[in-house]
Amino acid sequence: MTRSLSCLVMLGLLAVLAFVGFFAFNGLIARAENHFGPPAAGLSSLQRTRLGLELGWRAEALLRPVDPGAQPVRFDIALGEPTLQLVNRLQDAGLVREAGLFSSYLVYTGLDTQLQAGSYQLSPAMNAPELAAALLDPTPGSVTLVILPGWRLEEIAASLPSAGVAFSPEDFLRAAWTPPASLPLPTGLPGGSSLEGYLLPGSYEIPREYDALQTLELLLEQGYQQMLGAALRQNFAAQGLSEHQAFILASIVQREAVIAEEIPAIAAVFANRVQAGMKLEADPTVQYAVGYDAARGGWWPRPLTFSDLGLDSPYNSYRHEQLPGPIAAPSLAALQAVAQPPQSSYYFFQAACDGSGWHVFAVTYEEHLRNNCN
């Protein structure tokens, strides 16, 4: 009797445990579906069960970010990178807590087959579903804007659509031509002046959501503000130049120098001309004044005509002795050459006749005439 009772009690306990286990099993599966949706259609019954149980049991770990206060970081996925390698790198970067658990989430949702190569902005403040969603969009959170030496504002604007910014070239030009006082404007920039020549060459990472003013602020802070140290400014002053005058000369030197090695020599010629009170007579200033020439195909038309050289413009340095405004983005090398030009007796130069891009320099005008390609 006692043995029969014990058996009945044991069977009852097993039945209760089975009942509880059944509901716990189904509860974990349901919890996984509530938090993460139904399992991917391509999974086997065994995979759906195993992954559903794991995700239901560990749901809180998947939904809790690694570091809620962290900032986004760049994360690159190579073409054809295996998922296992990818999730291990995510863990090494501190973006996921457990690589294996995140891998199970990707397989459960079917996202493991949808990941794409590209650059991403990811953050430890994202939980697993947010991180996985971010990995489905290879569009980066920032775009790269490259400004080349010698570009005028219109050329920078023309490069914006291909860079992928969120604003139009027209918005950019309006802001750059009439910059508001809220921007970190260059020292000594004359009132009413544009930012021509002050958006310096380089590669800039622009947050994709930035508007034109925010982008100009970034360009000024990361370009002009960082590139111009105290020593460079002191050397400008030692040459008797204001910062604005130095930028004007550097922009002209940049446009004249086809070959970078000649930048110091060309800067020395213009330094000599300024000290002697001579006109600069620089072709790039006339090219700037002419503007876009559709017939000759570009912003810097060549060759210049007699009509071009007679153009009545404050930028025509053949007609006016005073310095024009900056005409293009000078490189650091051009700015340094203007700040510390080498000693030179040359006052003239012109392109060599062999079309190599080098120049021939002369001390006197008569020598300069003899160097003509006639």
C-alpha positions in Angstrom: 0.0 0.0 0.0 2.8 2.3 1.0 4.7 1.5 -2.2 1.7 2.1 -4.4 1.1 5.5 -2.7 4.7 6.4 -3.3 4.4 5.5 -7.0 1.3 7.6 -7.3 3.0 10.6 -5.6 6.0 10.2 -7.9 3.8 10.0 -11.0 1.9 13.1 -9.8 5.2 15.0 -9.4 6.3 14.0 -12.8 3.0 15.1 -14.3 3.3 18.5 -12.5 6.9 18.9 -13.7 5.9 18.0 -17.2 3.0 20.4 -17.1 5.3 23.2 -15.7 8.0 22.3 -18.2 5.6 22.4 -21.0 4.4 25.9 -20.1 7.9 27.1 -19.4 9.0 25.8 -22.7 6.2 27.5 -24.5 6.7 30.6 -22.4 10.3 31.0 -23.5 9.4 30.4 -27.1 6.6 33.0 -26.8 8.9 35.4 -25.0 11.4 35.2 -27.9 8.7 35.9 -30.4 7.3 38.8 -28.4 10.7 40.5 -28.2 12.3 39.5 -31.5 9.4 38.4 -33.8 8.9 35.0 -35.3 11.9 32.9 -36.3 13.1 33.0 -39.9 11.2 30.9 -42.3 14.2 28.9 -43.5 15.0 27.5 -40.1 14.4 23.8 -39.2 12.1 22.9 -36.4 15.1 22.0 -34.2 16.7 25.4 -34.9 13.5 27.3 -34.2 13.1 25.5 -30.9 16.8 25.7 -29.8 17.2 29.4 -30.8 13.7 30.3 -29.4 14.6 28.8 -26.1 18.0 30.6 -26.0 16.7 34.0 -27.0 13.7 33.7 -24.7 15.9 32.8 -21.8 18.5 35.5 -22.6 16.2 38.2 -23.9 17.2 40.7 -21.2 20.9 40.4 -22.2 20.0 41.1 -25.8 17.9 44.1 -25.0 20.4 45.7 -22.6 23.1 47.9 -24.3 26.7 47.3 -23.4 27.2 51.0 -22.5 24.1 53.3 -22.7 26.3 56.4 -22.5 28.8 55.5 -25.3 29.3 57.5 -28.5 29.1 56.0 -32.0 32.2 54.5 -33.6 33.0 53.5 -37.2 32.8 49.8 -38.0 33.7 48.4 -41.4 32.5 45.1 -42.8 34.6 43.5 -45.5 33.1 42.0 -48.6 32.4 38.3 -47.9 33.3 38.4 -44.3 32.0 35.3 -42.4 29.4 36.0 -39.8 31.4 34.3 -37.0 34.3 36.6 -37.7 32.1 39.6 -37.8 30.4 39.0 -34.5 33.7 38.3 -32.8 35.0 41.6 -34.0 31.8 43.3 -32.7 32.5 41.8 -29.3 36.2 42.9 -29.5 35.1 46.4 -30.3 32.8 46.5 -27.2 29.6 46.7 -29.3 28.0 43.4 -28.2 28.2 41.7 -24.9 28.4 38.1 -26.1 29.4 37.2 -29.7 27.7 33.8 -29.5 24.4 35.2 -28.3 24.3 38.0 -30.9 25.1 35.3 -33.6 22.1 33.3 -32.4 19.9 36.4 -32.7 21.1 37.0 -36.2 20.4 33.4 -37.2 17.0 33.4 -35.5 15.9 36.5 -37.3 17.5 35.5 -40.6 19.6 38.7 -40.6 22.8 36.7 -40.8 22.1 36.3 -44.6 21.4 40.0 -45.1 24.5 41.8 -43.8 26.3 43.9 -46.3 29.9 45.1 -46.7 30.3 48.8 -45.9 31.1 51.3 -43.3 28.7 51.8 -40.4 28.3 54.1 -37.4 27.6 51.8 -34.5 27.4 52.4 -30.8 27.6 50.3 -27.6 24.5 52.3 -26.6 22.5 50.2 -29.1 20.9 47.0 -28.0 21.1 43.8 -30.2 18.0 44.6 -32.4 19.1 48.2 -32.9 22.6 47.1 -33.8 21.4 44.5 -36.2 19.1 47.0 -37.9 22.0 49.4 -38.3 24.0 46.7 -39.9 21.4 46.4 -42.6 22.0 49.9 -43.8 25.5 50.3 -45.4 24.9 54.0 -45.7 27.4 55.6 -43.3 26.5 58.2 -40.8 29.0 60.5 -42.3 30.3 61.4 -45.7 33.8 62.3 -46.9 34.2 65.7 -48.5 37.6 66.2 -50.2 38.7 69.8 -51.0 41.6 70.0 -53.5 44.3 72.7 -53.5 43.4 75.5 -55.8 39.7 75.0 -55.8 37.4 78.0 -55.7 34.1 77.9 -53.8 32.1 76.9 -56.9 34.3 73.9 -57.4 33.9 72.8 -53.8 30.1 73.2 -54.2 30.1 71.2 -57.4 31.7 68.2 -55.5 29.0 68.2 -52.8 26.4 66.0 -54.6 28.9 63.2 -55.2 30.0 63.4 -51.6 26.5 62.7 -50.5 25.7 65.7 -48.2 22.2 66.6 -47.3 22.1 70.1 -48.7 22.4 71.6 -52.1 25.4 73.3 -53.7 23.3 76.5 -53.9 22.7 76.4 -50.1 26.4 76.0 -49.6 27.4 78.9 -51.9 24.8 81.2 -50.3 26.2 80.6 -46.9 29.9 80.7 -48.0 29.4 83.9 -49.9 27.7 85.7 -47.0 28.9 83.8 -43.9 27.1 84.8 -40.7 28.9 86.0 -37.6 27.9 82.9 -35.8 30.6 80.9 -37.7 34.2 80.8 -36.4 35.3 83.3 -39.1 38.9 83.8 -40.0 40.9 86.5 -38.1 40.8 89.8 -39.8 38.3 88.8 -42.5 37.0 92.1 -43.9 33.4 92.8 -43.4 31.2 91.5 -46.2 33.9 89.1 -47.5 33.1 85.6 -48.5 35.0 82.5 -47.3 36.8 82.2 -50.6 40.3 80.8 -49.9 39.6 79.9 -46.3 38.1 76.5 -46.8 41.4 74.7 -46.9 42.3 71.5 -48.8 41.9 68.2 -47.0 39.6 65.3 -46.4 36.7 66.0 -44.0 34.2 63.7 -42.4 30.8 65.4 -42.5 27.9 64.0 -40.5 25.3 63.1 -43.0 22.6 65.2 -41.3 24.6 68.5 -41.3 23.3 71.5 -43.1 25.4 74.0 -45.0 26.2 76.2 -42.0 27.1 73.3 -39.8 29.4 72.0 -42.6 31.1 75.4 -43.0 31.7 75.5 -39.3 33.3 72.1 -39.4 35.5 73.0 -42.4 36.7 76.2 -40.7 37.4 74.5 -37.3 39.1 71.4 -38.8 40.9 73.3 -41.6 41.6 76.9 -41.0 41.6 76.9 -37.2 43.8 73.8 -36.9 46.2 74.6 -39.7 47.0 78.1 -38.8 49.2 78.1 -35.7 50.9 81.0 -33.9 54.2 80.5 -35.7 52.6 80.8 -39.2 50.8 84.0 -38.1 54.0 85.5 -36.7 55.8 84.8 -39.9 53.0 86.5 -41.9 53.5 89.6 -39.7 57.2 89.4 -40.2 56.6 89.7 -43.9 54.5 92.8 -43.3 51.4 91.0 -44.2 48.0 90.8 -42.5 46.6 87.3 -42.4 44.1 88.2 -45.1 46.8 89.5 -47.4 48.8 86.3 -46.8 45.8 84.2 -47.8 45.4 86.3 -51.0 49.0 85.7 -52.0 49.0 82.0 -51.0 45.9 81.4 -53.1 47.5 83.1 -56.1 50.8 81.1 -55.6 48.7 77.9 -55.4 47.0 78.5 -58.7 50.3 79.6 -60.4 52.3 76.5 -59.2 51.6 73.6 -61.5 54.5 71.7 -59.8 54.5 71.7 -56.0 58.3 72.0 -55.9 58.1 75.5 -57.4 55.7 76.9 -54.8 58.5 78.6 -52.7 60.1 80.2 -55.8 56.8 81.6 -57.0 56.0 82.9 -53.6 59.4 84.6 -53.5 58.6 86.4 -56.9 55.3 87.7 -55.5 57.0 88.8 -52.2 59.5 90.8 -54.2 56.8 92.4 -56.3 54.7 93.4 -53.3 57.8 94.9 -51.6 58.7 96.8 -54.8 55.1 98.1 -55.1 54.7 96.4 -58.5 51.5 94.9 -59.9 51.2 91.2 -59.4 50.2 90.6 -63.0 49.1 87.0 -62.2 47.0 85.2 -64.7 44.9 83.3 -62.1 43.5 86.5 -60.8 42.2 87.3 -64.3 40.9 83.7 -64.7 39.0 84.1 -61.4 37.5 87.4 -62.6 36.4 85.8 -65.9 34.6 83.1 -64.0 33.1 80.1 -65.7 33.8 80.0 -69.4 31.6 77.5 -71.1 33.3 78.0 -74.4 36.7 77.1 -72.9 35.2 74.6 -70.5 35.9 75.5 -66.9 36.4 78.0 -64.1 40.1 78.7 -65.0 40.0 79.6 -68.7 43.2 79.2 -70.7 44.6 80.8 -72.7 43.6 84.3 -71.6 42.7 86.7 -74.4 43.5 90.4 -74.7 39.9 91.1 -73.8 40.3 89.0 -70.6 43.4 90.9 -69.6 41.6 94.2 -70.1 38.7 93.1 -67.9 37.7 95.9 -65.4 37.6 93.9 -62.2 39.2 94.4 -58.8 40.6 90.9 -59.3 42.5 91.8 -62.5 46.0 92.2 -61.1 47.2 93.4 -64.5 45.1 96.6 -64.1 45.2 97.2 -60.4 48.1 97.4 -57.9 46.1 96.6 -54.8 45.7 93.0 -53.8 42.4 91.3 -54.9 40.6 89.0 -52.6 41.6 85.3 -52.2 40.8 83.3 -55.3 41.1 79.7 -54.3 42.0 77.3 -51.5 45.7 77.5 -50.7 47.6 74.4 -49.5 49.7 74.5 -46.3 52.8 74.6 -48.5 51.6 77.7 -50.2 50.8 79.4 -46.9 54.2 78.4 -45.5 56.0 79.7 -48.6 54.2 83.1 -48.3 55.1 83.2 -44.6 58.8 82.4 -45.2 59.6 83.0 -48.9 63.2 82.1 -49.9 65.6 84.9 -50.8 65.4 85.5 -54.5 66.3 88.2 -57.0 63.5 87.1 -59.4 60.6 89.4 -60.3 59.2 87.6 -63.3 58.4 84.1 -64.3 56.4 82.3 -67.1 55.7 78.8 -68.2 58.5 76.9 -69.8 58.1 76.4 -73.5 58.3 72.6 -73.3 54.8 72.3 -71.7 56.3 70.5 -68.7 54.6 72.6 -66.1 57.8 74.1 -64.9 58.5 77.9 -65.0 61.4 80.0 -66.2 62.3 82.8 -63.9 63.9 86.2 -64.7 65.3 89.1 -62.8 64.6 91.9 -65.3 61.7 92.5 -67.7 64.1 92.3 -70.7 65.2 88.9 -69.6 61.6 87.9 -69.1 60.8 89.0 -72.7 63.7 86.9 -74.0 62.1 83.9 -72.3 59.0 84.2 -74.4 58.0 81.2 -76.4 58.3 82.9 -79.9 
